Amino acid sequence: MDFITELKYRNEVLFYFGLANLIAAIVFLVLAYTTSNMISGVNAWFKPFKFAISTTLYCWSMLWYCYYLPNFDTKLFNWTIIITLGFEVAYIAFRAGRNELSHFNIATPIASFLFSLMAIAATIATLYTAYVAFLFSVNTFPSLPSYYIWAIRLGLILFVVFAFEGFAMGARMSHSVGGSDDSLGIPIFNWSKKFGDLRIAHFIGMHALQVLPLISYYFLKNTKFTIFIAALYAFLALHTLIQALKGKSFFA
């Protein structure tokens, strides 16, 4: 409860937006197990569930970190994220309710326009995150442990790099390499067991935003160890990407 109270104190607007996405994620998960909406052999509601829960994690991570930045324009950041990521989650849920693809859907001019708009929204949010990473790089934080600040910096950088990896999927109009997007995958995530899947590196890299600061703050407590572990984490994400581009399953 202390953690929740602190989240709300640091940025009430973004806290409630993250909470709304968490509630939506729960609803989507319930729908995934109670409806027969299917897309490419997978229940359609798993996709908005994943995006909603990821949005919650992103919002709560960013509001925690941005609180440390001096003279940061919280209001502009809040509404940029609410509009861009809110549109993404809402659009994916809308398509799920219609048993239609959200990503790579260019079946009609409107679908193509909305898919492009979703890509623009994701780009804006990612560029703003890159700006936050820049602010963490040029500012000093004498009241915070250096290993913690380095973990935040590196987590932000990896998030940005592997968020932009999404363009590799957009360029291919597919997240699978060597097979179709409806190939057999693991539960909920639906990552392919047979072929290369670009979504895995996307996931690993972007969640450095949470993983590195948590590991550094609670376990490593050392700047050199933090940078070393971040390098290993980046290698894992990059190796997973290269493996997927070769058409090899992460689970092979």
C-alpha positions, 0 to 999 in steps of 0.5 A: 500500500505504501508503494501504491500511495507513493505512485499516486503521490509522484504523478496522480494523473499517470497513476490513474491512467496506469490503473485504468489499463490494469483494470482493462487488462483484467477485463480483457483476460476474462474475455479471453477465457470466456469468449470464442473470438479467435484471430489466427488460432488465438483468442483475440482478447489476449492481444489487448490484454498484453498491451494494456498490462504493458502500458500499466508497467510503462506508466508506473515505471516512467512516473517513478523515474520522471519524478527525479528529473528537475523542471520536468514538464509532467503535464505535457508528458502525461497527456502525450502518453495518455493520448498515444498509448490510450489510442493504441490499447483502445484500437487493439481492443476495438479490433479484437471485439470485431475478430479483426487484426489490429496490426498489419491490417491494411485490408481497407483504406480506413484500416490502413490509416488506423494502422499507420496512426497506431505506428505514429502514436507508438513512435511519439511515445518512444521518442518522448521516452528517448528524451527522458533518457537524454535528460537522465544522461545530462543531469546529475542526481547526488541524492540517489545511488549512482548504480540506480541512476545508471540502471534507469539510464540503461533501461531507458536506452534499451527500451527505446532501441527495442521499441523501435525494433517494432518497425522491423515487424511493420516493414515485414507486415509480420512478426514471424520469420520463416513461417506464418503468424498463425503458427503454434505458440506458447500460451498467452504470449503466442510466441512461435515454437517453430519459427523466428518471432520478432516479438520476443526481442521486442518484449525483452528489450522494452522490459529492461525499463523495469528489470534493470532498475529493480535488479540494480537497486535491490540486489547489485548495489554496484555501478560496475555490476549494473553496467555489466548486467545491462550489457548481458541483458542487451546481448540477450535481447540482441541475440534473440533478435538475430536468432528470430531474423534467421527464422529460428525459434527461441524455444528450439 
